[in-house]
């Protein structure tokens, strides 16, 4: 089955809980919680104020909240992240701004 994605456009604001199996791409604003079996991408200009539980996350915009990823979290140059990060692999590019704690001692399911 092909992977699908959901995009929240730049003029859209979502308040509440987002959950599902698809990839989520955020160009707009999300406040609440995000729980996905797939990945999250917060694009440049996008803003997320939420606790996040995903397979992986790539942040190019702004994120405020706790992020738990089963695979990896990547903070790209220009991103602004405030909160705690928890994943087996965390990449912070030069130019990314981050304030919070990092926990990479994560037990994956099945271990």
HELIX and SHEET records of a PDB file:
SHEET    1   A 6 UNK A   5  UNK A   8  0                                        
SHEET    2   A 6 UNK A  23  UNK A  26  1                                        
SHEET    3   A 6 UNK A  39  UNK A  42  1                                        
SHEET    4   A 6 UNK A  47  UNK A  59  1                                        
SHEET    5   A 6 UNK A  29  UNK A  36  1                                        
SHEET    6   A 6 UNK A  13  UNK A  20  1                                        
SHEET    1   B 7 UNK A   5  UNK A   8  0                                        
SHEET    2   B 7 UNK A  23  UNK A  26  1                                        
SHEET    3   B 7 UNK A  39  UNK A  42  1                                        
SHEET    4   B 7 UNK A  47  UNK A  59  1                                        
SHEET    5   B 7 UNK A  62  UNK A  64  1                                        
SHEET    6   B 7 UNK A  80  UNK A  82  1                                        
SHEET    7   B 7 UNK A  97  UNK A  99  1                                        
SHEET    1   C 7 UNK A   5  UNK A   8  0                                        
SHEET    2   C 7 UNK A  23  UNK A  26  1                                        
SHEET    3   C 7 UNK A  39  UNK A  42  1                                        
SHEET    4   C 7 UNK A  47  UNK A  59  1                                        
SHEET    5   C 7 UNK A  67  UNK A  75  1                                        
SHEET    6   C 7 UNK A  85  UNK A  86  1                                        
SHEET    7   C 7 UNK A 102  UNK A 103  1                                        
SHEET    1   D 6 UNK A   5  UNK A   8  0                                        
SHEET    2   D 6 UNK A  23  UNK A  26  1                                        
SHEET    3   D 6 UNK A  39  UNK A  42  1                                        
SHEET    4   D 6 UNK A  47  UNK A  59  1                                        
SHEET    5   D 6 UNK A  67  UNK A  75  1                                        
SHEET    6   D 6 UNK A  89  UNK A  92  1                                        
END                                                                             
